[in-house]
Amino acid sequence: MLGDALTDIQILKADRSDLDELSDFIVPFVDSGDLLPRTFDELEDLLETLFIARLNGHIVGCAALEIYNRKLCEIRSLAVDPSAQGLGIGKKLVIACVELAEQRGIYEIMAISAAEDFFKSCGFDFTLPNLKKAFFLQTRDTM
């Protein structure tokens, strides 16, 4: 039952005991090019700002808030298991990251993603007030 599944979704701060399962969870997303690789040590360094989604006890999603300074942070490593997509898990993970940024008093949150419609549905846009835009230059070969 879909209604039951929605009540079984838990959004939690990750802890050390989640890291092995989380490392395995992200492998298919890294292999497909949807996520940048993360080492175990990098995941461990993100523990204070790393969220997981659990459904029936299993990790079905993750997201991290990478804080660059008191003004800027980024939602990174957002992934939801294809079998659990459409349940609102991605949006709940984004909300958890946004709430953490607000608690920390961070002014701006960015997300770099090909999922334009998803992030727009979460309130993100291509420009900030006063028409500020992010610009990028890639210094490595494409994958």
C-alpha positions in Angstrom: 0.0 0.0 0.0 1.4 3.4 -1.0 -0.1 5.1 2.0 1.7 2.7 4.3 4.9 3.3 2.5 4.7 7.0 3.0 4.4 6.6 6.8 7.3 4.2 6.8 9.8 6.7 5.3 12.2 8.1 7.8 14.6 11.0 7.1 17.5 10.7 9.5 20.9 12.2 10.1 23.4 9.5 9.0 25.7 8.1 11.6 28.8 6.0 11.4 26.8 2.7 11.4 25.1 3.8 8.2 28.3 4.4 6.2 29.0 0.9 4.8 25.4 0.6 3.6 25.5 4.1 2.2 28.7 3.5 0.4 27.1 0.5 -1.3 23.9 2.4 -2.0 25.6 5.2 -4.0 27.7 2.9 -6.2 25.0 2.5 -9.0 24.5 6.3 -9.0 28.2 6.9 -9.4 28.5 4.2 -12.1 25.7 5.8 -14.1 27.3 9.3 -13.7 24.4 10.7 -11.7 26.7 11.3 -8.7 30.3 12.1 -8.3 32.3 9.4 -6.5 32.5 9.7 -2.7 35.1 7.8 -0.7 34.2 6.3 2.7 36.3 9.0 4.3 34.5 11.8 2.4 31.1 10.4 3.6 32.5 10.2 7.1 33.6 13.9 6.9 30.0 14.8 5.9 28.3 13.0 8.9 27.2 16.3 10.5 25.3 17.3 7.4 24.5 14.0 5.7 20.9 12.7 5.6 19.6 9.3 4.7 16.1 8.1 3.9 15.0 4.7 5.2 12.0 2.7 4.0 11.3 -0.6 5.8 14.8 -0.4 7.4 16.7 0.0 4.1 18.5 3.1 2.8 16.5 4.3 -0.2 17.9 7.9 -0.5 20.6 10.2 0.6 21.6 13.9 0.5 24.4 16.0 2.0 24.7 19.6 2.7 28.3 20.7 1.9 28.9 24.0 3.7 31.5 26.2 2.1 31.2 29.2 4.4 28.6 31.0 6.4 27.2 32.4 3.2 27.0 29.5 0.8 26.3 25.7 0.9 25.4 23.1 -1.7 23.0 20.2 -1.7 25.2 17.3 -2.9 24.9 13.6 -3.4 21.1 13.6 -3.7 20.0 10.1 -4.8 16.8 8.1 -4.4 16.5 4.4 -5.3 14.5 4.0 -8.5 12.1 1.6 -6.7 11.2 4.4 -4.2 11.0 7.3 -6.6 7.6 9.1 -6.6 7.1 8.8 -2.8 8.4 12.3 -2.0 11.7 11.1 -0.6 13.9 13.4 -2.7 11.9 16.4 -1.6 12.0 15.4 2.0 15.8 15.1 1.8 16.1 18.5 0.2 13.8 20.0 3.0 16.1 18.4 5.6 19.1 20.1 4.0 17.4 23.4 3.6 16.3 23.4 7.3 19.8 22.6 8.4 21.1 25.5 6.3 18.5 27.8 7.9 19.5 26.6 11.4 23.1 27.4 10.6 22.2 30.8 9.2 23.6 30.2 5.7 22.4 32.7 3.2 22.4 30.8 -0.1 21.9 27.2 -1.0 22.9 25.9 -4.5 22.3 22.6 -6.2 24.1 21.4 -9.4 21.9 18.9 -11.1 20.3 17.8 -14.4 17.0 17.4 -12.5 15.8 20.9 -13.3 12.1 20.3 -12.8 12.7 18.6 -9.5 14.7 21.4 -8.0 12.3 24.0 -9.3 9.5 22.1 -7.5 11.6 22.5 -4.3 11.8 26.3 -4.8 15.2 26.6 -6.5 15.7 28.7 -9.6 18.4 29.7 -12.0 19.0 33.1 -10.5 18.9 34.6 -7.0 17.3 37.8 -6.1 19.1 40.7 -7.8 19.7 38.4 -10.8 22.8 36.7 -9.3 23.9 33.7 -11.3 26.4 30.9 -10.8 29.0 30.4 -13.5 31.1 27.3 -14.0 34.3 26.3 -15.8 35.2 22.6 -16.0 38.9 21.8 -15.6 38.8 18.1 -16.2 37.8 15.9 -19.1 34.2 14.8 -19.2 33.4 11.3 -17.9 
